[in-house]
Structures are given as structure tokens and as C-alpha cells.
Amino acid sequence: MSTRPSPRLLHRRLLASVIACAFIATGARGQVTATLDVDVSKPGPVIPDTFFGLMTEEINYSYDGGLYAELIQNRTFQDPGPRGAGGTPIHWSVVGPGKVTVDDAGPVNPALPLSLRLELTGAEAGVANDGFWGIPVRPDTTYAVTFYAKASDGFAPPITASIRTDAGDAIVAKAQTEQVTGAWRKYTLTLKTGRDAPATAKARFVLSASGTGSVSFSYVSLFPPTYRGAPNGLRPDLMELLAGLKPKFVRFPGGNYVEGNRFSDRYNWKQMIGPPDQRPGHMGCWGYRSSDGMGVPEFLLWCKQLDAEPVLGVFAGYVLNGDHFKAGTPEMALYTREALEQIEYIAGPADSEWGRRRAAEGFPEPFKLRYVEIGNEDWFDRSGSYDGRFAQMAKAIRERYPHLQIIASAPVKSFKPDLYDDHFYRSARQFLQMTSHYDPRPAGAPQLTFHAGSWSGRQPDGVKTFVGEWATQEGSPTPTLNAALADAAFLLGMERNADAVTMQAYAPLLANVNPPDPAKGYPKGWQWHTNLIGYDALRSFGSPSYHAQAMLAQNKGDVVLTTKLDVSPPGTVARQGAIGVGAWRTLSEYTDITVSAPAGQQLFAADLSKDASAWSVTGGDWKIQDGAIRPAAGDRESWAIIGDPTWTDYTIRLRARKLAGREGFLVLWHAVDGDNYHWWNVGGWDNSLARAEVSDGGDRHSYGPRAPFKVEVGRWYDVRVEVTGRRMRGFIDDKLVTDSACDRAPAAPAVVATATLDKATQTVIVKVVNAGRFPVDAAVNVRGAGRLDSTARAVVLAGPPKAVNTVDEPRKVAPQEEVVQGVSTAFRRTFPPHSLTVLRIKQAQR
């Protein structure tokens, strides 16, 4: 059993760190000290080999347009969307004087019901596909082309396949078929760009011909080089990033993709095996159609190439529109049989019925399968049918495959699961408070409860937890560094409780970060707010959260070590800062803004005759118009700050008027920056209250009494805010409305630490998250390890808390390595603010 601060004490420390009501003045230094004791002689839980894994589903163009390397969007002409000129399917267009029609007569096979018929009039004409936000062109690169074609009306010439840039319609690669016949035939070609080809995604793929008559196309495919050269394979740069996470499992098909919106759109695995041109595809649940090129064989390829095992999710008779079948129905018998067959396809011997099908697709050896999850987020099913559906499927799986561990996605009573799947999507503040979530439950603890996808703590009676989806929700489309630190803190809490949490996976994993392009029928590339890895057609990057998770996965260790962390609060706290005004999805304006000292002398008068360049803004632009400052748009949360950061006690006077919108107005004081301030929210909470609030690192909390107040549209209000130390008094038209004091004590920073041992190398791995604004000067004591090497290796992820990575700045926030000198069983280490640090300390050879 690990020795560490009690869950209640740790919770209190972390809570204080994120709701502090005092801020450090610019230039002030917080003196934060800590003691971190690591005891190698007292090992705790063994960390399972399955602890780090991956979860994906078809969301954010994660497969089509992402991990699955296919470059043609709408390769079977079935995607929904507006038709182009001449009735061309979405993402297709006509090149030259040809005419195009969509034909459903005489298809290649039932999975390819539509073809594209091109009528030629002599001059060169063709059809072009614009890919997934463009076709990526790289120098000296080979592409594989596959398509079906047949001729009619006397057409006989060959077909030219080419990649052409948008700029000047320059052909960067091309190849020709032999003459096309009057029957459907599959053609395969190789395209190769030259060494002087540009690196660009502003390009398209073209099939063209000259002559007369007609030629029809079906199933048009274009593949760049894939990871390890696998046919129908995966995108290399994304696979390299995924390999950096050291995953030991891949949960698939994952998420809502298991259910689909309707029964016709469920994950029907039998339609996702066999050759890709014999898979019909289906409508996904995130607004676009899935080609199903990323089928079960490709998932198995993914696992094999990453040396990870599959964690299989099986369809359980419920779809997202609420339709379901109850236990005992013929439909549930069908889904249960399909689940057993799917298990056999993955893990059965090559001479079994479904194992033979797997072997025929290139995987003769069975895959190691230990976990099967029945359904996904079935707590959304309000009918109460999951208990029966789960029990029916679990009993059948247990009877046929007694070694498999069975995971439940919602509470059940009729059959005891081996694991429950908890899902968490939380703020950074919440995850910092949840590092003790899975700590052993003390005697007299409240009864375990289930709410919104997760249990309130560790399971009893030997049932384990699979945290199958979790992520801090901050940053779009990828996380901020602040989110990464909260992720790391929660992950350390799970690692410390690896006896209860045997597997975990961040979600969503992948996101296409392209912006919308209405002219080409493109929405924005992502549907979920915060995602781990971003990419466009050419480039990819890991977010700060990606780097944090890679650091921890690459430094997992074998066993948790006993750790004890004591942190002192900062010694110098100043209540001071500038002033400001704001608006919350409301168009409000402010004028006659002044600041005066307690003795009455004027400290500041805002110049509202020019522009707003002197103001520091957050959340959106502000402008000066008619002698007043107002937000440029009335549909955002934004604020503007000005003044001297060393001001302490003062009185703010101004006039405020609401022009339109849902709330009232905001007056800021003791503003350090756009994330750290106090404000008086007048007409907040849907224009019902006035109350003081404090923001610490972007996490905002109310304090003091509430006062009913409604702001009228078009009326000017005289506003006065008197600030004295921790106290503020707010007046409207000389009437006292709010009198509040923020009386919380100075807070300790949000610091979380764990340690593990790598037995093979006899390395003590110390992991520290400092999510606060102060450096932490720590005395590190390593006990029970004997003599240590005098140098250690440190990997540090640090930077501004709101910093993000992008395709243009892929490593703006990235780990830095350093050698640490002077290491012994007792040494000092300063952990930077807003940082994750991993220290690898080797025990000296005896």
C-alpha cells in the first residue's frame, strides 16, 4: 500500500490551488517549496502491460481523410452532399468539355451501385477529385492508382491518370492504361512525382481521355506510400506519432461508431472484411459517410504494426436514436452470434470458419484477444434494456471463451462484469481535483454511484476499471498546455491506482484540422472540440497533451513506488493589478472610465477618442466608437484590460450601457492578464444577478453574496467599484448592490507527483506535474534504493499555459531533454511553472 497524502487532504490542496482569490503582481516572485519522498523499498501496485492504449472512432475524419491512407474522397460516388456542375457527385468535377452523369445500371458489384459516366466529344476531358481538403503532393513520391472502367459508344483510347496542381493546372505525375474495353475491368497504375515537384495539398486527381464515345468509372482509389508499405494501409506520419505513445492495445471500433444513428448504420463487421471494393460503406454518426476502407483487417493491421492487442467492442442491440431490441428477441440472438463470430475472426485458429477468412486476408496467426466490451455508452439507453442485453451476450461469450475479460459500458446487475468502462470529459480544474478519484475508499465513504458515464470511484469486489474515454476539454481543435498538465495529473492518479485501473485511453485520438471550404463542399475537418493529434493533407502534429502522454507512456515503469509530497504555499502574494471591462455574449459599451486612489487623486482616465490598441483584449476584438469602447462582436465572451499592474487599492468609475444580448456588463479589477482577474458580473446568469467572481488561470469562480439585478437595454448606468484589499463594493447609480470579500488564504500550487520503478534497468522514474504559476523548489529524497548514479536524465514539457501546437508550429510546445547533475539520495530540483517533468534516476551498479 502506498503512503501518500489522504484523498481528502490532496483534494483540499488541489481545490485551493485552482480557486485562489489572490494573484501575483507582475514581477513578484512566489516562494514555493516542497518535499518529495520516494521509497523504493515499499513498492505498490504493479502497472499492467495494458495500461496505455488507444481509442478511436470515425469522427473528425479520423479514418477516411486521416489514418486510412486513401486520398480520394467519395471514391464510390455515394457520399451525401450537393451535386456539382452537370450533376457530378460531391468532391468530383468535370475537366474540359466532357459531360458527366451518375449511372446505377450494370454496376461492378452490389457494393458499388453507382458509376460515373463521362461523355467525350473529341478533345481531352475528364473527371477530377479534390481529395480530403486537397490531394497531397510531395517530391519523388510514388502513388498507387486503382479504378474500374468500361467503354461504350465506340470509345477505345487509353485513360490517363494524373495529379495536377491547382496553380496553373500543372501535371506533376501521370500514367496511361491500355485501351479500355466494353466490360468492367480493374486498372492499376503507378504515378511518380519528380524531384522538383512542389510540396502542396492544393492539387487534385484527374482521370481523362481524348476521343469520342463514353467511358464509365467505378471505385476510384489513390494511395500514397503507406506505413511499412502495406497495401490498403495506413498513413505513415500518423502511425509514427501513434507509435510514440507506446500503446499496448487499440480499442475498436470505438465510441458511437459501434452503434450508429440507426440500425442500418450500425457497425456491421461482416460488411467490413474482404477486398475494399466489395465493402458497401455506411453513413457514420458524425455527419459524413464512411467508406469502410478502414475495416476489420485494417484495424488488425494497425494492431500488428504497433505491436498492440485489440480490445474489441461488439454491437449490443442499441442505436443512438434510441431504438433497441430487448434480451431474448431473435435480433439479440443474431447480434450475439455475430459477436461470437467476430471474436473467432480475430482470435480463432486459421482452420476455424472465421479464422480461415482472417487468414485469407493476410493474418494467418490468431491475434491475442483478452478484452471484449459489450456495447458503448449504453447509459444513454433510457429503456433499462442494457442489463438484459449485456447478460445475454456476456453469458454466451463466457461459455464459448471463458478466458475473455468482459467489459460493461453501463451499470448491470444480472451478470458481474470483469471491468466497467468509465468515460470522463472534464475541465482542467476538474481533472486536477480528480487525481485521487480511484484511491482506495476509506471506511464510511459514500456509496459508489454512477453518473453521466462514470462511477464515482474504485470498484469493489475485484471488478476493475477501464477508463476507455477521457480528456481535458480545453483547446480547439487540439489541447492547450494547461489541458495537457491536467491530463497528466489525472493520468498519474490512474497510474498510482493501477491495481484498480488496468487500462486507459485518451479520446478522441485524431482530428483533421482543416477549416471549412464551402466552395468545395468541405465542412471544417473536426466535429469534437478537443483532440490529441492534428493533421491536414500534408502535415501532422502532436498536441501538448500528446507529448505529455508520450512522455508518461515511454517512462511507465513496472511498479508504483510509495511517494509522499508536501508543498508549501507561495510566500509573497500581492492583491494588485489593472482594470478592465467585458461582455458575455452581449453588446455593451463603456465610457467615462477613470481610476482614482483612496485619497481621491486620479490615477487614470481612458482616452476613448482614438482606437483600442492600448487595451489588452481576450476572447475577441474591441473597438472605440462614438466615445465609448465596446466589443467588435456581440456573440462572444470577451474583455479588455488597461492600466498599471502595480495598482492595489482604488476606485473605478464608468458609465455602462447594454445595446443588445443576453446578459449585462462586466467590470474587472486586480487584472494580471486575460486569465487572472476579478470581475463584477452585473446582469449575469441570464440577466438575473450581480456577483463578484475570480478567475485563476482561466478557471472562474463566484464568491460573496448574490444580488438580484436586471440590466435594461439602452439605459446608461453609473457604475462605481471600490477595491480595498480583498474587499470590493459595487454601486449602481450610487446605490450599493454588491459587498464581497475574497477571503481565501494564499494557495499552494497544483502539484502532483508519482514514482515508478523500471526493474530491468533499475531506474527510479519520478514524474511531477506543476500546473501552478510558480516554480517549485523541491527537496527530493530517494529512500531504499542504495547508491544512485550522480547524473540523471530529465524530460521537461513547459511553456505558457494557453500555448497550442499547429500544423504551422508543430513543436511550439514539445519536450526538452537535459542531464541533471549532482543527483544523490537527497538532492534539490526546481520544477518550472506550468510543466510536466520526468526524471530517470538510475541505481548505481554494485
Summary of the structure (lengths in Angstrom):
residues: 846
radius of gyration: 30.5
end to end distance: 28.1
largest distance: 97.0
contacts: 3069
relative contact order: 0.13
helix: 16%
strand: 39%
